[in-house]
Amino acid sequence: MALDFHIANNEKEAPYENVSVSFEMQPHELIFYRYGLPEGKFPLFKRMEDYYKDVKYNSGELQELIAEVNEIKALFSKNSQLTEQLNGILAACESANKNSLSIWVYCD
C-alpha cells in the first residue's frame, strides 16, 4: 500500500490511473511518526500525514511544496531510502509545476 501521486489538469478530481510516483508506507511512517517534523513547519507536506486521507495540491501551491520537500530532504539527507522517496515526490511536483497542473495524492 502506498500514497500514489497523480498529476492532472486542475479538475475537480484526478483519475486513479497513471501514477506519477508512490510514497511508500514505511518512509511515510519514518518521516511523520518515528523521526517527526518540526512543529509549525511544512504545512503543505503535512497534509499527507493522515495516510488514508486523499490530498490535493493545486498548481498555485506547488512551488511552496517543492521548497518544503527540498528542506525535508536536507533534514534526512543521511537516509538514502527517505531521500529516494523524496526525490520521486520532487520530480512529480516539478513536472506538475512546469505544466501548471495539479497533484492528487491517493492511498491505493
C-alpha positions as CSV (number, residue, x, y, z in Angstrom):
1,M,0.0,0.0,0.0
2,A,1.3,3.4,-0.9
3,L,0.3,7.0,-1.4
4,D,0.1,7.5,-5.2
5,F,0.7,10.9,-6.7
6,H,-1.4,11.6,-9.8
7,I,-0.7,14.6,-12.0
8,A,-3.7,16.0,-13.8
9,N,-5.4,19.1,-15.1
10,N,-6.9,21.4,-12.5
11,E,-10.1,19.5,-12.5
12,K,-12.4,18.5,-9.6
13,E,-10.6,15.2,-9.2
14,A,-7.8,13.3,-10.9
15,P,-8.3,9.9,-12.4
16,Y,-6.9,6.9,-10.5
17,E,-4.7,5.9,-13.4
18,N,-1.3,7.0,-14.5
19,V,0.5,7.1,-11.2
20,S,3.5,9.5,-11.3
21,V,5.2,8.3,-8.2
22,S,4.4,6.4,-5.0
23,F,5.2,7.3,-1.4
24,E,5.6,4.0,0.4
25,M,4.2,3.4,3.9
26,Q,7.5,2.7,5.7
27,P,9.2,6.0,4.6
28,H,5.9,7.8,5.4
29,E,5.9,6.4,8.9
30,L,9.6,7.3,9.4
31,I,9.1,10.9,8.5
32,F,5.8,11.5,10.3
33,Y,5.9,9.2,13.3
34,R,9.4,7.9,14.1
35,Y,11.5,11.0,13.3
36,G,8.8,13.6,13.1
37,L,8.9,17.0,11.5
38,P,9.3,20.3,13.4
39,E,6.1,21.8,14.7
40,G,4.7,24.7,12.7
41,K,6.8,23.9,9.6
42,F,5.9,22.2,6.3
43,P,2.1,22.8,6.3
44,L,1.7,21.6,2.7
45,F,3.7,18.4,3.2
46,K,1.9,17.7,6.5
47,R,-1.4,17.4,4.6
48,M,-0.2,13.9,3.8
49,E,0.3,12.9,7.5
50,D,-3.1,11.0,7.5
51,Y,-2.1,8.2,5.3
52,Y,-5.6,7.3,4.3
53,K,-6.9,10.8,3.5
54,D,-6.8,12.0,-0.1
55,V,-5.0,15.2,-0.6
56,K,-4.9,17.7,-3.5
57,Y,-2.2,20.3,-4.3
58,N,-3.3,22.9,-6.8
59,S,-0.9,24.4,-9.3
60,G,-0.5,27.6,-7.1
61,E,0.8,25.5,-4.2
62,L,3.4,23.5,-6.0
63,Q,6.4,25.9,-5.7
64,E,5.9,26.1,-1.9
65,L,5.5,22.3,-1.7
66,I,8.8,21.9,-3.7
67,A,10.6,24.2,-1.3
68,E,9.2,22.2,1.7
69,V,10.2,18.8,0.2
70,N,13.7,20.1,-0.5
71,E,14.0,21.3,3.1
72,I,12.7,18.0,4.4
73,K,15.1,16.2,2.2
74,A,18.0,18.1,3.7
75,L,16.8,17.1,7.2
76,F,17.0,13.4,6.2
77,S,20.0,13.5,3.8
78,K,21.8,10.7,5.5
79,N,18.9,8.2,5.0
80,S,19.1,7.1,1.4
81,Q,15.6,5.4,1.5
82,L,13.9,8.6,2.5
83,T,16.0,10.7,0.1
84,E,15.0,8.4,-2.8
85,Q,11.3,8.7,-1.9
86,L,11.5,12.5,-1.5
87,N,13.3,12.7,-4.9
88,G,10.4,11.0,-6.5
89,I,7.9,13.3,-4.9
90,L,10.1,16.3,-6.0
91,A,10.1,15.0,-9.6
92,A,6.3,14.7,-9.7
93,C,5.9,18.2,-8.2
94,E,8.3,19.8,-10.6
95,S,6.7,18.1,-13.5
96,A,3.2,19.3,-12.5
97,N,4.5,22.8,-11.7
98,K,6.3,23.1,-15.1
99,N,3.0,22.3,-16.8
100,S,0.7,24.3,-14.4
101,L,-1.1,21.1,-13.4
102,S,-2.3,19.8,-10.0
103,I,-1.4,16.8,-7.9
104,W,-3.8,14.5,-6.2
105,V,-2.4,12.0,-3.6
106,Y,-4.5,8.9,-3.1
107,C,-3.9,5.9,-0.8
108,D,-4.1,2.9,-3.1
